[in-house]
Every structure is written in C-alpha cells, then in structure tokens.
C-alpha cells in the first residue's frame, strides 16, 4: 500500500485531536501507529477507514484521494476491513452469519458462495466448531478472530486494526497476534494501532510515533525502536518499556 | 410453615408451594369480595341479563374487531413516527415530537371528542366503527413510537459503527443490524401496550360505537341490574388481556436471558 496524508486536521469540541498532519509513508505492506493515549492514533485510523471526516486535509490510498462524502465513503469502506478493539460483532447473528451478512448484502455474493467463503475463513482460524455460536458464547479471543475473519472475507485492499488486543487477556492476545502475524506472512496490507510494542516491532514494516495529533517520526520498525530520533518518542519508549 | 409461604431468594420456589400460595391468595381475595357483597346485601338476578346475551356477544366481537384493526395500525403509525423522530430532515423530527407530546399529554377521552367533532360528524354510521379504530390507533401510535424509539436507541453505538465500517447503507443498517436487535427490547412493552388498546377501546362507547362496554351499559339500562351487567364485561376484557399479559411476562423473561 501507499498511504499519504496531507494537512489532515480533526477537532473534537475545540480540541485538536489531529493537528495539521502530513506524512508520506512510501510503499509498504504494514504500518504500525504507536504513541501515548489521546495522541490521535485511533482517530487517524478512523479517518483512514472512512468512519470519521477530517475538518481539513486529504488522505490518499494507493494514489487515490479519499472523497469524504457519504456515497463515495461507503464505497471506500466496502473495500476495507476494520477490526475494532471491542470486536463489534453483531450479537444477534452466529459467527458464520456475521461473516456472510456483508458478503451477501454489500458484495452481492450468493448465499452459497458467501457461506463457502465464511466456512473457509472460520476453518483457517480454527473456529470451524464455533460457526453456529453467537458472540455471547465465544471467548474474547475467539470473538476477535471471528471479527478478523469477517474483515478479510471481503478481500479488502487494506486491513485496519484498532487496538485489536486491548480488551483481551495475555493468552487471548497471543491467539489474536498469531493470526495477524499469519496475515502479514501472507503478504496482506494492514495498518495497526497498538500498545504491544514488541509485536509492532515484529510485524510492521514501518512504525509511526504519534503524539499530540502529529506524527513526530516514522521509520522502519527496527530503526525506530533502536534509535528513536525525537525526545518525545525516546521518553515514551523508555516509559513504556521500563517494566 | 415458614418455608411454605416465604420466598427464599437463594433457592427456586417449588411448583407445589407456588400453587399453594396462589390458592391461598385466591381464597383471601374471594373472601373479601364475598364479605363486601354480603354487606351490600345485594340480590343477584341473572335471568333478565341473560336475555340480552346476544348484545354482550356482539359487543365483545366488536371490541375484538376494533382492537384487531387498531393494533396493526398503531404499530405502523408508531414505526413511522419513531423513524420520523430519527430522520435527518429536522422539521419531520419536530412534527413527530409535537404529535407524540400532545397525544401523550392529553386524555384519550378528550382526543376522541376532538377527532370526532373535527372529522367524525360527516361520517355515516357505518364508518363510525372504522373512525373509532383509527382514533385509537392515533392515540396508541404515540406510545408505540416511543417504545420503538427506545428500542432503536438501545442498540449500541459500536453496532452502528460496525455496520458503517462494513459499508452498509442507512436502510441496510436498520434492516440487518438495528431492527433485529431492537425487537427484543420492543416486544415486551409493546405487548403491554396491546392490552391497553383493548381496554381503552371501551372509551369509544361515548361515540355510540356498539362495542363491549356500551353493550353493558345498554343491558344495565334495560334491566336495572348493576353487577350482572358489568361482571361479564370485566371477565370478557380479561379473556382478551390476560393472555397478552402472560405473553408479555414470558417475553420479558426471554429478553432478559438472551442478552
């Protein structure tokens, strides 16, 4: 993917959450956004996902500028797979139906085709036995894996993970990180907002450090963690890696 | 002895104990009623009332028909106003709000007269029945719209976001995400509202619509009997409302367990 941001600004109730943000990350497969809470990581992801409109600025994905009006945005969202911190599965539908619903109703597949794809992707993530369970009957890790299965079933051009493991205990976190790692090895493009520094370093081609609504620096993962250039990033990493 | 009549929250009440306590409650209430009547020294005379049995029967069927017509109509109106209140077109929201506030803030009897003096007088007798059902539906629709709105708004923000992320249109979001989840919250109070519609239809008697309670007052006028005219009415309404009430309770239970 090739993601470029130009003068992106977003204000909530007078507070600049994204502040005149400009960045070109170059050609890459995976990008991780790290930084302190409230620094604007999730908001930036949501703008890129077409879930939030910036006040100013432009976002371009693979050379195409995202147009922030509703019909165009809907088209934009249809080709992205978003995975949320709180899973956001539909509680009234089984795991299988959670995956087939967008395939049928948004992407126009026949019920048989949709079911075939859904069963395949559930099997891939070792969820075949849980296909007919509702979210309430699944563990957190299972729910998040279903959510990932739902996101990739539509063959998105970009996957967006918004703190996908923040609501999970360590064991389930590992379950979900394994899946993301597998997707990386498959060569899928994704953007990841995370607090798991070790994982960000391992899985991302490039890591961007966000604070106060700006990208303070971005560099290849190993480089950023080994030799952070800015004082803010150095402090952040020192604080977070102390224990 | 204590275990027979007092609930212990830590363990479920057995069927036998429940039946025993129910029987006791019936005996006590029955005793109070009999005592009250004996104080009145009321002389029961069922025979004259029984002669007007057909009037009761027709009235009961009329009430059933009015309610049967008003129920779906009020659901449609309720849904329309609930959606109007969530419309992006602001004046539509206000129209729905004003309608709901006025309807819920004024007595049904007043509304019946209002609608009647404005629209009803031109109608021929045959249409009275229809007009009655419509007035009832307009009244109940306001309450149902609030029930539906509460159900819709009870669906979490994260669900709407998820629907948006998938690429659903507004219509698809309602169809596949909001309504299937809201219906569970809506059904119990909606069933309760159905019972209200049935009871409220008795007020239509002021328009001379020959429904169940009008039948009772007619019989009362013909026979000069009080309880013999109104007791069958009470029972007749209970036959309609009691199943709904029981249904409501079972719906509430299942709604609680599944979330």
Boltz contact constraints between the chains, C-beta under 6 A:
constraints:
  - contact:
      token1: [A, 74]
      token2: [B, 167]
      max_distance: 6.0
  - contact:
      token1: [A, 77]
      token2: [B, 165]
      max_distance: 6.0
  - contact:
      token1: [A, 77]
      token2: [B, 167]
      max_distance: 6.0
  - contact:
      token1: [A, 78]
      token2: [B, 167]
      max_distance: 6.0
  - contact:
      token1: [A, 82]
      token2: [B, 165]
      max_distance: 6.0
  - contact:
      token1: [A, 86]
      token2: [B, 158]
      max_distance: 6.0
  - contact:
      token1: [A, 88]
      token2: [B, 158]
      max_distance: 6.0
  - contact:
      token1: [A, 88]
      token2: [B, 162]
      max_distance: 6.0
  - contact:
      token1: [A, 92]
      token2: [B, 180]
      max_distance: 6.0
  - contact:
      token1: [A, 92]
      token2: [B, 181]
      max_distance: 6.0
  - contact:
      token1: [A, 102]
      token2: [B, 166]
      max_distance: 6.0
  - contact:
      token1: [A, 105]
      token2: [B, 172]
      max_distance: 6.0
  - contact:
      token1: [A, 106]
      token2: [B, 166]
      max_distance: 6.0
  - contact:
      token1: [A, 106]
      token2: [B, 167]
      max_distance: 6.0
